């Protein structure tokens, strides 16, 4: 029998359950991002090392937080102990310790690092213009960046030239140098996700955003797995708040196949819902099967077609629903990452 794998800290017991369930007993382990591991002793060692990897990352991040280090400072300082760093499955081929400690920091303290300089900084375009101005203009910045590129100081070159690209996105020399820099960072990255991010940025700078087909309707299998409340939440995310200024819409919904009832309310530029009730003063009310709503969202039919086909009945003014839907954003499938957004967003 394997000894206990419980690791204790206040309010936390990281990865104890897998150790108790499978430690010393499992013969094969198939992970999500690596090839399988065979043999009970090797599986047991991997589970324990993974337990300690997460515990180390968590506790050492909090230790350094309590010394006043920020997320970027912790990421720069923290290194895995040799016993974990030499384990192939603990290497940063997928996730990376420098990436993950920042997420741990944000979980506890959020994005603000307590330095008021970072409390309300300028957004990238405005900041980029000022950085370029302070550095003596685009030509001076590029000259220094090329010198640092030749010395292999790719991280700072990316930061500096990134400001220039946001200030002057059509500057071909800046785009080319930043693309070359990101490519070098990608070549050097152990983490596949970091490498992909760097190389995708380089591709965008050289070739622009890739053209993709329009977003298809959501698959019915996905829709069937979603609760109706989650569909209302999706609508809330799509609602364009500025466009909804001053609008007040109340809609009743009754689903014949699930027995669900909802009141959907637009007020104060926020879309909320109440479950299991109906509003006596609603602008309109709709009765339909939830399956019919799924068909509409999947673009297998339209709301007017479903009404004409007798699948939806309504009372009140149905155009209030059309008014609500006119306030919804359609999200692009791709958008700029390493340069300013070409399309305005309001």
Order of alpha helices (4+ residues) and beta strands (2+ residues): alpha-beta-beta-alpha-alpha-alpha-alpha-alpha-alpha-alpha-alpha-alpha-alpha-alpha-beta-beta-beta-beta-alpha-alpha-beta-alpha
